[in-house]
Every structure is written in C-alpha cells, then in structure tokens.
Amino acid sequence: MNEWVKIKNLGELMRYGVANKTISVNETLLTDVVIDTAETVADYAFYGCASIVSVTLNESVKSIGNGAFANMRALTKAEIKGEAEIESGAFKNCANLTEVILSDKIKDIGSFVFMNSAVETITYGGTVSEWNAIHKLNTWRDGSKIKTVKCTDGDIDLTAE
C-alpha cells in the first residue's frame, strides 16, 4: 500500500488546494505514513493533511523540509529513524502531536519545529552528550510545550535552560 512513497523526493503533495485535505490509496484513507526510500520530504509536502495520525521516516530520509508536516490536526506521533535534518516549522501547528521519537543520528533541528504542538517530551535514541552535540537553532522549541528530552543515559530538563 505504501508503494507510492518509493520515490526519491516527495514534493508539495498537499500544499495547494482546500484545507483539511486527505490522501487515499486504492480508496483506503491513509492514516499512517511510513517513508522508506525517499531522501527528501520537501517543503510543505503533507501540509494540512487531515487524515494522517502517525508518520515514520526511515533511514533513507536525509531532509525534512520547512513545514513538511505542519498544520496536521490528526497527527499524534512522529518518528524519525535516520540522520535527517529537520527544517524550520516541520511539525508546526500539529496541535495533537504528543509523541516524538528521534534517532541518535539527527544532524540539525531548525527553528519553531514543534511550535503549537502538544508534545512535552521528546524521546531521543542517544545520550545526553549526543543530544547536546546536535546543531539546533536557538529557536528550535520556541512556541512549543517541550519540557524534557529523554536520552538513553538520563533526561534533560529544558525548563532549567
């Protein structure tokens, strides 16, 4: 069913058109997206998609564009398994996003990535030292509720910063 994502670049699939868009594959409403082979999720690729509940980006994804998953009201979970760079506002205005899992291979985190989301804790697959080594813009969590990063060797309390 996810054969449609076996391409190199996911362009602006959802950016244009009416609000509350959905994606159907073979007449089945798409709620869970697993991206296995695309290297890039382009700017605004899934912007405003109203049906997707979870997104899993596997090792192939190297770049998550500006607003790629922004304004997705049904999104509750995002998991990034590879070394992707997360650009500005990638998950902005995802009001029901509560679960974020990031691999220890993440390279960069842009500004306002989780702005206006419900996520309070990020689960990170590496150590505190590895988290601290990630290039993060100063505004990466501005406008978000993120308080904690759970690492393999302890938690980081972001409210203390």
C-alpha positions as CSV (number, residue, x, y, z in Angstrom):
1,M,0.0,0.0,0.0
2,N,2.9,2.4,0.6
3,E,4.4,1.9,-2.9
4,W,3.6,5.5,-3.7
5,V,6.4,6.7,-1.4
6,K,9.1,4.7,-3.1
7,I,10.4,7.7,-4.9
8,K,13.4,9.9,-4.3
9,N,11.7,13.2,-3.5
10,L,8.2,13.9,-2.0
11,G,7.2,17.2,-3.5
12,E,4.5,19.6,-2.4
13,L,1.8,16.9,-2.3
14,M,-0.6,18.8,0.0
15,R,0.4,22.4,-0.1
16,Y,-2.2,23.7,-2.6
17,G,-5.9,23.4,-2.6
18,V,-8.6,23.4,0.1
19,A,-8.0,22.9,3.8
20,N,-8.5,19.6,5.6
21,K,-7.1,17.5,2.7
22,T,-6.8,13.8,2.9
23,I,-4.8,11.1,1.0
24,S,-6.4,7.9,-0.2
25,V,-4.5,5.0,-1.7
26,N,-6.7,2.4,-3.6
27,E,-9.7,4.0,-1.9
28,T,-8.3,3.5,1.6
29,L,-7.8,6.6,3.7
30,L,-4.2,7.0,4.6
31,T,-3.7,7.4,8.3
32,D,-0.2,6.1,8.9
33,V,2.7,7.1,6.7
34,V,5.9,5.2,6.5
35,I,8.5,6.7,4.2
36,D,11.0,4.0,3.3
37,T,13.0,5.2,0.3
38,A,12.5,8.9,-0.2
39,E,15.6,11.0,0.6
40,T,13.7,14.3,1.0
41,V,10.3,15.3,2.3
42,A,10.0,18.6,0.5
43,D,8.7,21.9,2.0
44,Y,5.0,21.6,2.8
45,A,4.8,18.1,1.4
46,F,2.0,17.0,3.7
47,Y,0.9,20.4,4.9
48,G,-2.6,20.4,6.3
49,C,-3.3,16.8,5.6
50,A,-6.2,16.0,7.9
51,S,-6.2,12.2,7.9
52,I,-2.6,11.2,8.9
53,V,-2.2,10.1,12.5
54,S,1.4,8.9,12.5
55,V,4.5,9.5,10.5
56,T,7.6,7.2,10.4
57,L,10.6,8.4,8.5
58,N,13.1,5.6,8.0
59,E,16.9,5.7,7.4
60,S,16.6,6.9,3.8
61,V,15.2,10.4,4.7
62,K,18.0,12.9,4.9
63,S,16.0,16.1,4.9
64,I,12.6,17.2,6.2
65,G,11.6,20.4,4.6
66,N,10.1,23.6,6.0
67,G,6.5,22.9,7.1
68,A,6.6,19.4,5.7
69,F,4.1,18.1,8.2
70,A,2.7,21.4,9.5
71,N,-0.9,22.0,10.3
72,M,-1.8,18.3,10.5
73,R,-4.6,18.3,13.1
74,A,-4.8,14.5,13.4
75,L,-1.1,13.8,13.8
76,T,-0.3,12.3,17.2
77,K,3.1,10.6,16.6
78,A,6.3,11.3,14.6
79,E,9.3,9.0,14.5
80,I,12.5,9.9,12.7
81,K,14.9,6.9,12.4
82,G,17.7,8.3,10.3
83,E,20.1,11.2,10.2
84,A,17.6,13.7,8.8
85,E,17.9,17.4,9.1
86,I,14.7,18.9,10.4
87,E,14.0,22.2,8.9
88,S,12.0,25.1,10.3
89,G,8.4,24.6,11.2
90,A,8.4,20.9,10.1
91,F,5.8,19.9,12.6
92,K,4.4,23.4,13.4
93,N,0.7,23.7,14.4
94,C,0.2,20.0,14.9
95,A,-2.0,20.5,18.0
96,N,-2.4,16.8,18.8
97,L,1.2,15.8,18.3
98,T,2.2,14.2,21.7
99,E,4.8,11.6,20.8
100,V,8.1,12.4,19.1
101,I,10.9,9.9,18.7
102,L,14.2,11.0,17.3
103,S,17.2,8.8,16.4
104,D,20.7,9.4,17.6
105,K,21.6,10.2,14.1
106,I,19.7,13.5,13.8
107,K,22.0,16.2,12.5
108,D,20.2,19.6,12.6
109,I,17.0,21.0,14.1
110,G,15.6,24.2,12.7
111,S,13.5,26.9,14.3
112,F,9.9,26.6,15.5
113,V,9.9,22.9,14.6
114,F,7.2,21.9,17.2
115,M,5.5,25.3,17.6
116,N,1.9,25.0,18.8
117,S,2.1,21.2,19.2
118,A,1.1,19.2,22.3
119,V,4.4,17.4,22.7
120,E,6.1,17.8,26.1
121,T,8.7,15.1,26.0
122,I,11.0,14.0,23.1
123,T,12.4,10.5,23.2
124,Y,15.9,10.6,21.8
125,G,17.9,7.4,20.9
126,G,21.2,8.7,22.0
127,T,23.0,10.1,25.1
128,V,22.7,13.5,26.7
129,S,26.1,14.3,25.3
130,E,25.0,13.3,21.7
131,W,21.8,15.4,22.1
132,N,23.9,18.4,23.1
133,A,26.1,18.0,20.0
134,I,23.1,18.3,17.6
135,H,23.1,21.6,15.8
136,K,19.9,23.3,17.0
137,L,18.8,26.8,16.2
138,N,18.2,28.8,19.4
139,T,14.5,29.0,18.5
140,W,14.1,25.2,17.8
141,R,11.5,24.8,20.6
142,D,10.0,28.3,20.7
143,G,6.2,28.3,20.9
144,S,6.2,24.6,22.0
145,K,5.4,22.9,25.3
146,I,8.6,20.7,25.2
147,K,10.0,20.3,28.7
148,T,12.1,17.2,28.6
149,V,14.3,15.2,26.3
150,K,14.6,11.5,27.4
151,C,18.0,10.2,26.4
152,T,19.5,6.7,26.9
153,D,21.6,7.8,29.9
154,G,19.2,10.3,31.5
155,D,16.7,13.1,31.0
156,I,17.4,16.7,30.0
157,D,15.2,19.3,31.8
158,L,14.7,22.1,29.3
159,T,12.8,24.2,31.8
160,A,16.1,24.8,33.5
161,E,17.6,26.5,30.5
